[in-house]
Amino acid sequence: MTDRPDLPPGYPHSWEADVVLSDGSVAHVRPIVPDDAEGLHQFHSRQSAESIYLRFFAPIPRLSDNDVRRFTHVDYDDRVALVMTVREDIVGIGRYDRLSAGSTTAEVAFNVADAYQGRGVGSVLLEHLAAIGREGGVRRFVADVLPQNRKMIGVFADAGFEVTHEFDDGVIAVSFAIEPTERAAAVRLSREHRAEAVSMRRVLTPETVAIIGVSREPGSIGRALWRHVREHGYTGAVYAVNPRAEEIDGEPVYGSIEEVPGPIDLAIIAVRADMVSDLVRRCAQAGVPSAVVVSAGFAEDGPEGRERQEELLLTARAYGMRVLGPNSFGLINNDPGVRLNASLSPRVPPPGSLGLFAQSGALGIAVLASAERRGLGLSTFASAGNRVDISGNDLMQYWIDDEATHAVGLYLESMGNPRKFTRIARQLSSVKPVIVVKSAAGVQGEPPPGHRVRMTRERPEAFAEMLRQSGVIRVENTHQLFDVAQLVVHQPLPRGLRVAVVTNSDALGALTADACHSWDLQVAHGPVALPSTASAAEFSEALAAALADEEVDSLVACFIPPVITGDSQVVTAVEEAVRGQGKPCVATFLGMRGVSPGGDLPTYPMPEDAVRALAAATRYAEWRGREQGERVRPSNVNRRQAHNIIETVLAREPEGRGLTQEEATELLAAYGIVLWPSRQVASREEAEAAATELGLPVIVKATSQEVRHQPNRSWVRTDVRSATGAGTAYERVRAAIEPLGLEEVAVQSMAPDGVTVVIGSSEDPLFGPVVSFGIAGISTDLLGDVAHRFPPLTDLDVAEMVADVRAAPILSGYRGSPAADLDGLYDLLARVSVLADEHPEIAALRLNPVMAHEHGVAVLGARVHVAPGPQRADRGRRALST
């Protein structure tokens, strides 16, 4: 990150970002500064004659000082320029210049170093310039490109924008609107996914490994890592590094990373914390692209440790390295072609199809031990420790396409970028089950030691809703994680809620059926209780009948030791009955011998454990099998108008403030949200005039927040049907509130009868925009019956948001009342969500009351507070976050 005292005035720090290029390497994007003059000269001197001609339409061996000054001195508004650097060297430049001061059209141009062409540099710079331009009011980019510059034409054409071309006088004139489109967003996310997946593949599948800090001491961490890598049968070359050792286990030890022969793909660092940053720098200079830092003593260890961790991050990003850790438990890749155990665990679960991620080192031990104890095989495992760089988001990007991984388990102690987590988890969950254990730390209260997180104002139920929206399976602990994992890894997903229960105990059958009902599963077959003297054939027959029942989607088999049939015969009967049936089965064998962990049949100590895991898999299958909907994009939206309103307010009030009624009305109108007109009145005569102007009938009400939610109706007069009546109502309302020291009264058109609802959004430091919905009154204010969603939303998200509140049946016509116009309500929620998503400066928005009636919705009140927009972790352009 740029952190220098000589930065020019107005330098936009928020434009800086670390990005992953298409080859998995990391680069830094930042605004250009005057001090880049020499770097720009060096960049130009390294370019080929062809590249120079394609950029400037002329052979220019050396840029003039005047040109360099013009390129490096910009105002970050009408003239914007970004540079991409790797190890402080400029490898790409992107810029735009408005056609005139304040114009919404800008000319865009790029220049990419010859050595970095084909790595997606131009695409990243275009994404960032387009996002910056949109924020600054630019709506269209234009460019002149030589016909032979096919790479640059491809950058424009492949970005997902609607590009037009005109050929004139030997030059192709390119023009395109930079408003976000579905295709442009899909292109950006697809490129981000591919790049980050490649980056993780470089970390997880190294061909050469160097372990730095290998000691002759048998109990040292470095020696343990050396031993674990070798004993697990790593297929690549492994080198030991220690300046004070010459030989370990008959293998040579190198004094430094620079002495190791050949290229190194992964460095595993186990030295004192104060030595780590320098070693990472030296590794990067030696060409090592990735490192696992097992060393502790960083941010979890107080202020000095936090400084060391920040230095580690800055060093890694400056040199384009990916880092797992510090304080990491390590990583494991069970691929037969890799067989890498670069972890602190001497024992590794067998190869399998479960990918695991755990932030905590201590939990890493527990997770691996649990997997091994259950005979559950792993594909890959990683522990992020303090998560200075690589996070669960990165691993999920890798697992989306990893054929060896069929299900994913995550133990999360904190979350640095929930918005990115939501969209990646949603993509991963659409093809593979994702099981998440999330501790409360970092959601409320202090974050775990050593973790860089943003705190949140949201309640835990809002976080739980974010996970549901992402399609992940939320569990309470690692025990439940593996309960679910052994089911989704070894069995097909349930096709529905209908369950068969087969047992040999009436009491056990009743217990299992009760558990099914408590988890909202339907017992459609049984409980079938076999006699204690049942033979193996009778067990097989009962199981086959249950699975053959077309009304059954899954089977719960629960048995106690039979009198005649052997325990192993019963287990075999269950295994053979479910094999190839296409229906999942969970089993409990209470007190029976010969039941071993592992295998294709998931077994549980108690029926409740089995049913809970089955219910979780069933809910996930429901989510995965349904339509995911289309992203809401309301019509009649004027983003420029909304941007101008917000910018005008913040220019006058830099700290932010609540909008006036007129400002709020105009802002909402920009997104097609009509606020019913009202008039503040201060006398009987004004009330009568307002009623005549607005049209009868009207409502006369106190507008102070202090009384609006109190049950006393003396400060509200509804269905006033004459101007004289409005004057009388004003006097009565005013008399009711004056003893409270209040005087604000308004007259508003009377809305049709309907259901009063409340819609809001707030900008959370951790989650970004959070949209809420509830039925006004006791259900919202007293019972907290409020649904939350996290934009961007699909049309199904919006519909489910309304249906999720317990009072939702009121909207469908309760006790003969007319049903509300749900489509109108959905449209209003969609507009609020897009408004909040596109304008982080909207710190809080509350529409209350909103009358949902049979012919539409009427927004009767609105309060909007704007403040300087926070730097969201996920701002619509590719960037690594911590």
N, C-alpha and C positions, 0 to 999 in steps of 0.2 A: 504494500500500500504506500502511496505517496504521502510523506509526512515531513515536509520541509518548511521552514519559516519564510522562504523566499518565493512562495507561490504567489501568482498574480491575484489582484483583487477579483472577487467573484468566482474564484476557482471552485467548480462544482465537484466536491468530494464524492457525492452520491453516484457520479458517473463511473467511478472506478470499479473494476470487477476482475476477478480471476476466472478464466474460462478454460474449458477443456477443448482442445482441437480434435479434428477427426481421427488423428493417429493416436489419441490418448494422452498426448503431452499437454502441459499446462502453460498458459501464457497470461499476461496481465494487460488489461485494457484501461487506459486512463486518458483524460483530456491532455491535449498538447500544451506545453508551456514554453516561454521564451528560451529557457535553458536547453531546450531540445535542438537548438541550432546546430551544434557540432554533431549530435547524433543523426540529424537529418542529412548533413553532408556525408557522413560515413555510410548511411543507408543508401544514398544515391550513388556513391562511388562503387558500391558492391553490385549494383544492378547491371544487367546486360544491356547492350545497345538496343536490342529489340524491346525489352521491357520499358526502357526510357522513351522510346519512340511511341509505343502504344499508350503511354500515359500522357505525354506532352505533345504528341503529334509532330515532333521535331527531334533531331539529335542534339541533346544538351549534355555534353561531357561533365559539366560542373554547374550546379545551381549558383546563381548570383547571390550575393549577400542580401540584395533587396528582395529577391524571391523568397529566400529563407526567412527573412524577417516577416514578410507578408504571410507566409505559411504558419509561422510559430506564434505570431501575435494575433489572437482572436478575441472576440468579446463574449464568447460562449452563448450568444443569442442569435444575432444575424449571421455570424460566422462561427462555425463549430468545427473542431477537428479533434480526432482521437488518434492515439498511437497504440499499437500493440507491441509489447516488449517481451523478450525472453532473455533472462540474465542481463537485464538493463539495455540490451541491444534492441533497436527498433526493427521489427520484422514486418510491420504493416501500418499503413496510414489510411484513414478514412476521414472525409470532411464533407460538409455541405455549406453553401453560401446562399442565403436568400437572394432572390432576384432583385429585390429592393428592400429597404428597411421595413420590417414588419410584415413582409409578404408571406403568404401561406404556401408559396412554391419556392423550392430551393434546388440549386444545382449540386449534385452529389458526385464525388470522385473517389477513387481508391488507388492505392499503390501497394503491392505485396512483394516482399523480398523473393527473389528467384528461388532461394533455398527453401522457402515455406509455401510455395504455390502448390495447390492440391491438398492442403491440410485444412481447408475451410476458413482461412483467415478473412477473406473478403466477405463470406457469408456472415460471420460473427460481427464484423464491423458494420455491415449493412443493418443487421438486427438492432444493434445498439444505437446507431444513428437514427433509425426510424423511430425507435422508442423515445429517444431524446427529442426528436423533431415533434412527435405527437404531443409530448408534454409542453413544448414551447409554442404550439399553435401552427406548426408546419403541417400541411395536408398532402402535399405532392412533391415527389422528387423527379427531377429531369437530369439527363446526362447525355453527352455526346460521346460515342464510342466508335472507334475504327472498325470496319467490318471484319478485319483479321483478328481482332481481340475477342476471340470466341470464349475465352475463360470468363471475361468480365460480363459478356452478354449472358453467359450461362448463370453467373451469380444473380443477375436480375431476374432472369426467366425462372430460375428454380426456387426463388424465395417465397413463392406463393401469392405474390401480388398480381393484379391484373395489369400486365405490361403492354404498352402500345409502342410500335416502332415506325419510324418514318426515315426513309433514305433520302438524303439531300446533300448534293455536292461532295460525295465520297464519304459521308459520315452518317452513322445511324443515330438518329435522335430518339432516345428512350424516355418514356414518361409513365409514371404510375402513382396512384394514390397510395399513401402509406397507412391508411386506416386499417386496423386489425381485421383480418378475415379468417374464416374457419380454415381455409387452406393454408394461409400464412402461419397460423398458430400450429396447425398440424405439422407443417414442414419444420418449424422451429423445434417443437418437442421431439420430433423424430430424430433430428440431428443431435439434439442434446442427449437423447437416449443412446444413440449409437456411439457417440464420442465417450460418454461416461462408462458405457459397458466395455469399450475397448480399453479405457484407462484402468478399470478394475481387472480386466483379463491380464493386463501386464503385471499387476500386483500378485494375482492369484496363481499364475502359471509361469513363473520364472524358469529359465533354463540354467541360470547360474545364481548362486546365493553366496553372499559373504556375511559371516557372523562376526561382528565387531565387539570385542570384549570377551573372547574365549579365554578362560583362565585354566591354569593347571589345578586349581582348587576344585575338588570333586563337588562341593556343595554350592558353587557359584552359579549364578543365573546364566552367564554366557556358556559355561561348560554344559549345563543342562540343555540349553538350546542346541548346542553342537551335537550332543548325544541323541536328542530326540529327532533331529533332522536325519542323522545317519541311520539310526536304528529303524526308522519307519520306512527306509528304503527309497529315499528321494532319488529320482531318476536323473536329475541334473548334476552339475558340478557344484560342490560346496567348499568354501575356503574359510579358514580361520584367520582372524586378524587380531594381533596383540603385539604391541611394541616390545614387550618384555619376555616373550616366549619364542622358542625356536622350533619346537615340535610338540604335538599333542596326539596321543593315540597313534603314533607312527606316521602322522601326517604333518607336512610343513606348516608353519605358522608365519604369516606375513606381517611385517612391522607396521604397515599402513595400507589403506585402501588403494593408494597409488601404486603399491608394489604388486598387487594381485594381477596375475596375467590374464589378459583377455577382458572382454566386457562383462560387467556384473549387472544383472537384471534387478536384483533385490538385495538391499542391505538390511540385516537384522541387528539392531543396536542395543547393547546391554552394557552401558558404561555409566559413570556418575552423571547426574543430571546436568551439571555445569559444563560437561564436555560435549553434550549432544548436538547443540546448534552448530558448533564448529565442525563436527564430524559430518553432519548433514550437508553443510556447505562443501566440504571436501569431497564427499560422495558425489554431489551434483557436478562438481568440476571434473570429476573422473568419469562422468557420463552415466552414473547410476540414476535410473528414473524414479525409483520407489524405495521406501524404507518402512520398516516396522520398528517402532521405538518401544521397547519393553521397559526401559528405565522409568523409575518413579522419581518423585521429588519435583513435580511441576505444580500446576495450579492447585492441586489438592493439598499442597504443603505450605500455604501461606503466601504473603506478598512477594517474597523473592521467587518462589516457585511460579507465581503468576507471570512475573517478568520473564522468567526463563521460557515459559510456554509461549508468550507473545513473541519472543525472539525466535523461537523454533518455527512458529507459523510464518513470520515475515521472511525468514531464511528460506524455508521450503517454497513459498510462493514466488519469491524473487528468482529462484533457480528452476522453477517449473517442476518441482518434485511432488509426488503424492506420498503422504505420510499416514500410516496407521498407528494411532497412539497419540501422545505418550501414555505411559502407564497401561500399555496394552498387554493382554494375556497371549497375544499372538494370533496366528492364522493357521488353518489346516485345509489342504486340498487332497481329497481321497481319490481323485482321478487316477486310474492305473498308469496313465502316462506321465503323472507328476509325482504323486505319493509324497507330499510335503507336509511334515508336521513341524512347523515353525512356531510352536506354542510351548507353554510351560507345563503342559500335561504330558506325562510319560506314557499314558494310555490313551488310545484314540478309538472311538467307536468304529465299527466296520464300515466299509464303503456302502453307500446307500443313496437315497434320493432326497434327503431333507437338508436344506440349507439353513444354517443358524447364524444369528448375529446377536452378540451380547456386548453391551457397553462395559459392564463391570468385570474386572478381573476375577473377583471372588465368585461372581455368578458364572463366569466362564467355566470355572472348575465344576460348579454344580450342574450346569447345563450339559457338559460333556459326560460327567459321571452318570447323570440321569439317562442320557441317550444310550450309553453303553450298557447300563443295567437293564434296560428294556429291550436290548438287542435291536435298537433303531439305528439304521445306517445313515451316515452323513455323506453329503456330496462335498460341501465346503463349510467352513466355520471361520468367523473373524470376530475379534474383540477390539472395539474402538478405543477403549480406555477413556481418556479425557476428550476424545473426539476433536482434536485440533484441526483435522482435515477430513479424512475419510469417515463417512457416516453410514447409517443404515440406508439412507437414500441412494448412495453410490452402489451399495451391494444389491439393493433391489433392482437397480438398472441392469446390473449384470445377470441377475437371476431370471429376468423376464425371458431372455433368449437361451439360457443355459439348459441344454437338453438333459443334463445329468440331474437337475434339480426339479422335483415334482411338487414340492411344498416347501414353505419358508416359515421359520420361527424367529421372532424378534423379541429380545428383552431390552426394553428402552427405559432408561432412567431420565432422559431429558430429550428435548426435541428442538433443534435450532431453527428449522424451517418447515413448519407444519403445512404451509400451502404447497410446497414442493412435495412433501411426504404424501399429501392427499392425492395429488394427481398421479404420482408414480405408483403408490399403493393401489390406486384404482385400476391402473393399467396392469399391474402384476396380478391383482386379485381376479381380473377378468379371465386369466388363463391358469392360475395356480392358487391354491389356498395359502393365505397369509395369516399366521397366528401371532398375536401380539400380547405380550405381558408388558404393561405400562405401570410403573410405580407412580405414586402421587407426587413425588419430588419433582420439581421443575414445572409442574402444572399449577400448584399453589404452594406457597411457602418458599424456603430457600432451595436453590438448585443443588444437586449432588456436588460434593467437593470436586473442584477441578473442571467443571463443565461450564462452557460459555453458552448461556441461554438468555433469551428475553423472557421476562416475567409476563404473566397474563392477569387480566382482571376477570376472566371468565370463570364460571363455576365448573367443577369437575364434570357435571352432566353435559356441558357444552363440548368438552373434550371428548367424552364418550360418543357424542353424536358425530363428531368429526371422524372418528374411527368407523362408525357405522356407515357414514356417507362414503368412506373409502372402500367399503366392502371387505374389511379385514375381520377376522374372528378375534374378538377381545376376550381374554381369559384373565383370571385373577393371579395366577402364580405359575411357576415352571412345571409343577405337577400336572396342572390342567393343560398346559401347553403340550406336553407329551401325550396326555390322554387323547387330545384331539389329533395330534400329529400321527400317532400310530393308526388312527382310523383313516384319515384322508390320504396317507401314504400307501396303505395296503388295500383299501377297499374302494369300490366305486362310490360316487356321491349319491345320497338319497334323492329319489325323484319326487318325493312328497312327504307329507306329515304322517302317513299311515304306517303303523308299527304292528308287528306280530310279536307276541311274548310267549316263549316256550320254556317250560321249567319242569322240575319234578318235585315241586313243593308249593302247596297252595299259599302258604304264608309268603314265600319268596315271590310268587307270581303277583300277589296283591301289592307287595312292596314295590315291585318293578312297575306295575301299572300305575300306582300312585305317582311314582317319579316321572313317568311319561306325561301324565296329566299336568303335573306341576310345571313341566317345561313346554306345555302346549303342543305335545305330540298326541296323535289320535291312536288309541289302541283299537285296531280294526280286526284283529285276529287273536283270540284268546282273552286272558291268559290261559294257555293250554298246560295243564298240570299232569304230567305222566305219573303213574304209580311208582313207589320206591322200588318195586320189583321189576320195572320195565327192562326189557332186553335191549341189546344194541340195535336190533332191527326196528324196535318200536321207537327208539330215539330218532333213528334215521327217517322213519316214516313220518313222524310228527314234524320234524324240521323240514322235510321235503314238501309236506302239505302246506306249511306256513309260507314257504318261499314261492310255491306255485300259485298261491292265492293272488288273483289280479288286483285285489283291494289292498295289497301289502306293498309298501315301498322299502321297508327295512326290517331287520330281525334282531330282537334282543333274546339271547339264550342265557338262562341262569340256572345253574344246577348245583345240587349238593351231592355228596358221595352216594351213589346208588348202592342198593343192597346186593344185587346179583351181578350187574354189568361192571366191568373194571373201569377205573377212572380214565385210563388212556383210551379205552374204547369209546367213551362218551366224547372226549376231546376230538378223537379221529372222526367220529360221526358228524360233529359240528363242522369240522374243517372240510370234509368231503361234501357235505350238503350245500355249503355256500359257494364252493369253488365253481366259477364259471356261470353263476346265476345272474350276475349283473345287479344284484341287490346287496347293500352293505349289511354286515352282521357284526354286532359287538357281543362279547361273552363274559360271563362271570362264572368261575368254578370254585365255589366256596369249600374250603377244606379238602380239596382234591389234590392228589399227588400226580406228578408227571406233567404238570403245566409249566412250561418254560417260556421265558420272554422271547420276543422275536417271532418270526414267521408272519404269514399273511393274515392270521386271525388275531385281531386286537382283543386282549383280555384285560379285565379290570378287577381290582380287589372287591368292589361292592357294586351292586346294580346301579346305585345312584351315580357313581362315576361313569359307568358305561352310558347311561341315558343322557347325562349332561354332555358328554362328548358327541353323542349322536345328534342331540338337539342343535349343538353348535354347527356341526357339519350340515345339518338340514337347513338351517337358516342361511348359511353361506350358499348352499346349492340354490335356494330360492333367489337370493340376490344375483347370483351368477346367471341364472336361467332367464331372468326377466330382461325386458328391454331397458337399456340404460338411458334412453331419452336423448334429446338434442339440446345443445346449449342454448339457453334463452338469449335472444337478441331482439329486443323490442324495436318496433318501427317508430318513426317520428321522434328520433333522438337528436338533439343538437348539442354535441359535446363541446363545441367551441363556445357556445353561449354559457354553458355551465362553468367552463374553465374561466371565462372572463369574469363572471360574477364572483367566483371564489378568489381569483387573483386580485380583483379590485378591493375586496374586503381585507385581504391579508396585506395589501400594500399600505392600507391605512392603519390597520391594527395587526402588526406583525405577530403578536402573541395569539391572535385569534379571538373570536367572540361569537355569541349567538346572533343569527341573522334576524333582521327585522321581518315583520310579516310580509312586506312587499318583496324583500330579497328572497325569502323562502319561497314565496309564490312563484317568482320568476325562475329560481333554480329548479324547482320541481317541474315547472312547465317545460323546461328544456328537455326533460326526460318523459314528457307526455303524462305527467301526474298533475291532475287538475285539483287545486285546492279551492274548495268552495269559498266564494267571496264573503267577507265579513267586514264590519265597520266598527272601529273603536268609537265609542260615544261618551260624552261627558255631560250631557244634559238631556232633559225630557224631549226638547225640541230636536236635538240631534238624533235621538232614538227614533222619533217619528219619521224624520226625513230619511234615515237609513232604511227603515222598514219599507217605505214607499219606493225607494230606489232599488232595493234588492228584490222586492216582490214578495207578497204575502203568500202563505204564512211564514213567520219567522220564529227564531228562537233568540231569547235574550239571556245572556249568561255572564257570570264573572269569569275572567280569563287568567287569574293568578293561579300558579301552580299550587299554592298553599291550600286552595279549597277545591280544586277540580276533582280530586279523588275522594273527597269526603262525602258521606252519604246524605248529608243535609241538603234537601232540594230547594231551600229558600233562595239560593243564589243561581238557580236556573229556572227559566220560564219557557215552556215549550208550546208550540202550536198557537202562537199569537196571531190573530187573524185580522187585526186592524191596526192602523197607524196609532190611533189613540191608545189601543191596548198595549202597543209597544212602549209608548211613553210611560204608561202606568207600570208595566213590567220593569222598566228601567228603574223607576223610583223604588220599587220594592226590593230589587236585587241590590241596589246601592245601599239601601237602609240595612240590609242583612250583612253586608261586608264592611261597612264603615267602622263598626266596633272592633273589627280585626285590623284596622289601620290600612285597609285596601280600598281601591277605588276603580280598578280597571274593569270596564264592562263593554261587551261587544254585542252587536246585532248581526245575526247570520240567517241566511235562507234555511227554511225547515227542510231537512232531508226526509226521504220516504222512510217508513218504518222498516226495520230490519234487525240484524244482529250486529252489535257494536264490537269491533275487533281493534287490536292494537298491532301496529307493524313498526319495527324499528331496525336500526343498524348502528353498530359502533365499531370504531377502529381499535382493535386490540394490539398491544405491542408484540405479542407472540403470533397470533393467528391472522392478523390483518382484519379485513372486514368480517363481521359476524352479523348475520341477519336473523331477526327474531319475529315470532308471530304468536299471538294468543287471543283468546276471547276476553274482551274487556270485563272487568269486575272482579268478583271474588276468585274465580278460577285462576286469573293471572296474578292479582295483587296478593292474595292470601295463600293460595295453594301452589303458586309457582308453575302453573300449567302452561309452559311456554316452550315452543319448539325453536331450535336453532339450526341454521345451515351456514355453510362457508362457501361463498362465491369463488369461482364461477359456478352457476347452477344449471342443471338441465331442467326441462319441463317436468320430468318425473320427480326431481328433487323438490320442486315447488309444490306439486300436488301432494307429495308425501309430507311435506312440512305442515300443510294445513291439516291433513288427516291425523298427524301424530299427536295433536293436543287432545286430551281426554274429553274436552267439551266440544269437539268437532261435530258430533251428531246434531247439535243445535243448528248448524248451517244447512243441514239437509231437510229442514222442515220438522220442527219439534212440536209434538202435540197439535198438529194441524196448521201450524204457522207456515207461511210461504217459504220455500227453499230459497236460499241466497244464490245469486249468480256466481257460481264458483269460477267460471272462466274469467269473469271480470276481476275476481279476487286474485286468481293466479297471475293475471297480467300485471296487476299492481305490485305484487310481490316480486315478480321478475324485474320490473322497472326499478324498484328500490335496490335489488341486489346488484344490478348492472351499474346504477349510479354510485353505490358504495364501492364497488370493485374498481371502477375507473377513476375515482377521485379519493385518494387516501386522505386528502385534507378534510373530508367530512368526518370529523371526530365522533359525532353523534347525530342521529336523525331519529325522530319519533313522530309517527303519524297517529294521532289520537285526539278525538275518536275518528274511526273509520266505520261508516255504516254500510254493511254488506246487505243489500236488499235484492229482491227478485229480478230487478232490471239493471243491476250494475253495482258500483261501489261509489260512495261519496266520502271524500276525504275532508273532514270538517275541521281538523286542527293539525298543525305541524310545528315542530320545533327543530331547528337545525343549528348545530354548532360547528364552526370550522376552525381549524388550527393548522399550523405548518405541518405538511404531510410527513409522516415518519418514513424512514428508509426501509421499505418492506424487504423481507428476505427474498421474495420472489416477485420481481417487478416486470415480468413479461419479456425479459431478455436473458439470454443464457449467462449464468454466473454460478461459480462455486460459492457456498456459504458454509459457516462453521456453527 
